[in-house]
Amino acid sequence: MPDNAKALKPEDLTRLFVERANDGDAAGIAALYEGEAVMAYPPGEITAGRDAIRVLWEKMLAKAPHFEQEPPLPTLISGDIALTSTPPKDGAGARAQVARRQPDGTWLRLLDQPEFTPVSR
C-alpha cells in the first residue's frame, strides 16, 4: 500500500498505524491524526497536536519496536465520529481511539488511548 494511503473507514487507521510504525515512519503515523489530536501517551501524560505526536513517535521508533496487527472490536459510528478499539494480543487492557470523518470522506484520529489497563476494585 502506498505511504500516502488514507483511512477510507475508521478501522483502516489501526492497520495503517502498524504498517507505518514497522516502516519507522513517524511522519506517516502523525498524518493519521488531526492537527489538534490528543494522545494519552506516555502513560500518565498527554501528547497534544500532530507535531508533538510525530516527535513522540520519532523517539519511540528509534528503538525499532515491532508492532503486530490486532483484530478490531466492532466500530461504533455516529455521524462523522467513530470509536475504534482493539484488544492487545497479550490480553492486558485495551486500546481505544476516537476518529472523525474528514471533508474528503477519509478518517483521522482525534483522541487516542493506546494503553488502558482497568483498575481492579
C-alpha positions in Angstrom: 0.0 0.0 0.0 1.4 3.4 -0.8 2.8 5.6 2.0 0.2 8.2 1.4 -2.7 5.8 1.8 -5.6 7.2 3.7 -8.1 5.6 6.0 -11.3 5.1 4.0 -13.0 3.6 7.0 -12.2 4.1 10.7 -10.7 0.5 11.1 -8.1 1.4 8.5 -6.4 3.7 11.0 -5.0 0.9 13.1 -3.8 -1.1 10.2 -2.1 1.9 8.6 -0.5 2.7 12.0 1.0 -0.7 12.4 2.3 -0.7 8.8 3.9 2.8 9.2 5.3 2.0 12.7 7.0 -1.1 11.3 8.4 1.0 8.5 9.8 3.5 11.0 7.6 6.3 9.5 6.9 8.7 12.4 5.6 11.4 10.0 3.3 8.8 8.3 1.9 7.9 11.8 1.4 11.6 12.6 -0.5 12.0 9.3 -3.2 9.6 10.7 -4.1 12.2 13.4 -5.9 15.5 13.1 -3.8 18.6 13.7 -5.1 19.1 17.2 -5.4 15.4 18.2 -4.7 14.3 21.7 -3.0 11.1 22.7 -2.9 9.7 26.2 0.8 8.6 26.0 3.3 8.2 27.5 1.3 6.6 30.4 0.0 9.2 32.8 0.8 12.0 30.3 -0.9 13.7 27.3 0.7 14.4 23.9 -1.3 17.1 22.1 -1.1 18.1 18.4 0.1 16.3 15.3 3.7 17.8 15.6 4.1 16.6 19.2 2.7 13.1 18.2 5.3 13.0 15.4 8.2 13.9 17.8 6.9 11.2 20.3 6.9 8.5 17.6 10.3 9.6 16.3 11.7 8.8 19.8 9.7 5.6 20.1 10.6 4.3 16.7 14.3 4.9 17.2 14.2 1.8 19.4 12.9 -0.2 16.3 9.9 -1.8 18.0 7.8 -4.3 16.1 4.1 -4.0 16.1 1.5 -6.7 15.3 -1.8 -6.3 13.8 -4.6 -6.7 16.3 -8.1 -7.7 15.3 -10.5 -4.7 15.8 -13.5 -4.9 18.0 -16.8 -3.7 16.4 -16.6 0.0 15.5 -19.2 2.4 16.8 -20.1 5.2 14.4 -22.4 8.2 15.0 -22.4 10.6 12.0 -18.8 11.7 11.5 -17.5 10.3 14.8 -16.3 6.8 15.3 -15.0 4.8 18.3 -12.5 2.1 17.4 -10.8 -0.3 19.7 -8.6 -3.4 19.8 -7.8 -5.9 22.5 -4.0 -6.2 22.8 -2.7 -9.6 21.8 -1.2 -10.0 25.3 -4.7 -9.8 26.8 -3.8 -6.9 29.1 -6.2 -3.9 29.0 -7.5 -2.3 25.8 -6.8 0.3 23.2 -9.4 2.9 22.1 -9.5 5.7 19.6 -12.0 8.3 18.5 -11.8 9.2 14.8 -13.5 11.9 12.8 -14.6 11.7 9.2 -12.8 14.4 7.2 -14.4 16.6 4.5 -12.9 14.3 1.8 -14.6 11.3 3.4 -11.4 9.8 4.9 -10.9 9.3 8.6 -8.3 10.7 11.1 -7.7 10.1 14.8 -8.9 12.8 17.1 -8.4 11.0 20.5 -6.1 8.1 21.1 -5.8 5.9 24.3 -3.2 3.4 23.2 -2.8 1.7 26.5 -5.6 1.3 29.1 -5.5 -1.2 31.9 -8.7 -1.4 34.1 -8.1 -0.9 37.8 -9.3 -3.9 39.9 -11.8 -2.9 42.6 
